[in-house]
Amino acid sequence: MSYATPYIPSHWARAFALVAAGFFIVCVLWGYLLTDPALQKLHMDLLRLLTLDIGGSDMGAIPFIAGLVISGIGAAIVGMSLAMCLNHCKKN
């Protein structure tokens, strides 16, 4: 299979989005496994900051889904931008 560019931006975007969503899931699970209440509160506050504080003070289903979507979209943008930059550098 031959492509015009060595780095396909859509593949990189998809890969980065899947990895970021996986890390978000692991991060949420890790937050519930923390035993120190201060660390657990800090961790969950940072996750709520990532999800733009959707859902208020509780990390329920809506903030969890929003966090997955936000981290996936952000990572897809980063992956696509990186692939496009690598293609540009490969040409020059």
QUICORBEL-V455558 format. One record per run of one state. SS is the DSSP state (A for helix, B for strand, O for the rest). FROM is the first residue (numbers start at 1). TO is the last residue. Records with the same first field share a line. If there is no record, write none. Layout:
BEGIN
SS: FROM-TO + FROM-TO
END
This chain:
BEGIN
O: 1-8 + 34-36 + 51-60 + 92-92
A: 9-33 + 37-50 + 61-91
END
